Amino acid sequence: MCGHATLASAYVIFNELGYSNDSIIFDSKSGELIVTQEGELLCMDFPAQSITQVDKIEHFSKIFGVKPLAIYKSMDYLVIFEDEKMVESITFDKEALNALDLRGVIVSAPSQEYDFICRFFAPKYGIDEDPVTGSAYTQLVNYWKEALSQNSFHSKQISPRGGEVICELQGNRCIIKGKGVKYLEGEIRLG
């Protein structure tokens, strides 16, 4: 499952191929992925992941060198920090992250400009830091819904490449919204 490729494919189908239906259903190993349009935004519908708080404050304090407010787990660990400066400047013990039992670690904090910011690390899968991680938001929405008492969020993943993500919790579904941009058009001739 690759959110970037799903978004890009939906953009081409809606905007370049003249597809006129309201939604596109992609068949994937993760199940059906439904993409709809909302103005310029493409809306991808994913299952929201429930999160469970765990007592690993000291463990993650050692990994990141700064004490988090709370730790949750789902597909990944979700580590909540007090403010965005802590998330921006965070460094980590790569060997300790490699030894964790889950896929990766999301670090997040409230933001002055956005509802929240985050970063994602999964070095044991060759991803020291992912630029924008759609599956992270399927976990983040449940935490930030409780923390901010709202269901819709404008957030930013602040990796070096980074990206803004608009997401919304609708029942047990996470709607991730983004824009597609056509940057290249080409032609392939065979024979």
N, C-alpha and C positions, 0 to 999 in steps of 0.2 A: 504494500500500500504506500503510495507516494502522493501526498497532497498537492505538491507543486505540479506534478504531471497531470493529476486529475483536473486541477484548476486550468492548466494550459490547454488540455484537450477539450474541456468544456468551452473555453473561450473560442477556440477554433470552430467547434461545432456550431455554437450559437452565432458567431459573428462572421465567419468566413464561408461556412457551408450552407447558410440559409436555413438552418433547422428552425422550425416554427412551433414546435411543442413547448409547453411550459417548463418541462423538466427533462433531464437526461438521466438515465439509470445505467451506471457502469456496473458490470458484473466483475467482482474481484474475489480474491481469496479471503478477504475480510467480509464478504457478503456484498449486498447491493449498496452502492454509493450513489446517492441522489444529489444532483446539482440543479439548482434553479437560478433564475436571474432576478435581481431586484435593482432596477436601474442599471448603473455601471457595475454593481457588485455581483459576483458569483457566490452563491450560497451553498456550501457543502454540508450535508446532514450526516452526523456521526453519533454513535452512542456515547453518552456522557459516562465517565468512569467514576464510580464511587471511590471515596478516599477514606482511609482509617488513620487516626492519629496514633503515632508510635512514640515510645520513650527512647529516643536516640540523640538527645540534645548534645550530650558530651561527645559522642562518637562523631557527629557532624561538626562540632566545634573544632575538633582536632583536624578533620579533613580540610576545612575552610579557614581555620585560624581566626574565626570570629563566631560568637555565639548566636545561633538562630533563635527565633521566638518559638517556633513549633516545627514538627516533622510529621509528615503524612506519607502513606504509601498506597500505591495502586499498581499500575504497570511500572511506574518509576517512583522514586522518592521525591516528594515535594517538600522543599526546605524554605520556610518563610523567614524573611529577615525584616528588621524594623524599618529600614528606609532604602531608597533607591541607590544612594551612594555606596552602601554596603554591597549591593548586588553588582553595581558597575565596577567596583574595584576588587572584586573577589578573586582570590587565587586558590588553588586546591592541590592536594596531594594526589597525583595521578594514580599511583599504585594503590592507594586506599580506595579511590573510586573504582578501579578495576576489580577490587576484591568484593565489592557489594553484590548482593544476591539478586538485584533487580536490573532492568535494562539500563537505566541511567538516573540522572538527578536533575530535577527542575529547581532552580532557585528563583524566588519571586519576592516582591515587596510592593507596597503602595507607591504611587508616583504623584508628582505635582502636575505633570502634563497629561498623563493617561490615568485610567483607573488603576492599572498595575503594570509593572514591567516584569520581565523574566529572562532567564538564560537556560540553556539545556546542554548537559554534558553526558556523553556516553562513550568514554575512551575505550572500554573493553570491546566495543564494536567498531573501533577505528574512527570515532567521531569525538575529537577532543572538545569541540563546541559546534553545535548545529546552528546554522543561520536562523531558520524559522522552523518550528516543529509543531505541526498541526495536532498530533496526538497529545502533546503536552497540554493543549488548551482543553481537551476533553477531560482532563483531570483538574486543571486550574479553575474552571467555571464553578465547580462545586465548592471549592474553598472560598473564592471571592464572592459568591452569592451570599454566603453566611457572613463574611467579614464586612461587606459593603451594603448588604440588604438590597441587592438589585439583581436583575437577570441578564442585562445587556452590558457589554464591556467594550471599551476602546483601549487596547493594550499595545505594548510594543515589546518585541523580543530584541534585546539590545546587544546581540552578538556584533562582531565587527561589521558584518554585512547587514544583519538585522532586517526587521520588517514590522510594519504595523498590522495588527490583527483585530478585526471586529468579530466578536463572538457573542453568542446568546444561548442561555440555557432555556430550553423549552421542554418541560417535563423531564424525561430521562434522555433527551437528545441534546447534543451540542451543535449549534449551527455556526460554522466558521465562514466568515465572509471576507472576500478579497477581490482585488481588481486584476484583470489580465491585461497585458500590453503586447501588441504585435511588434516585434523588433526585427523580424527577418522573414522574407518571403523568397522562395527559391523554386527551382524546377529541376527535376531529375529526368534525364533521357536514357532509356535503355536501348542497347543494340546499336 
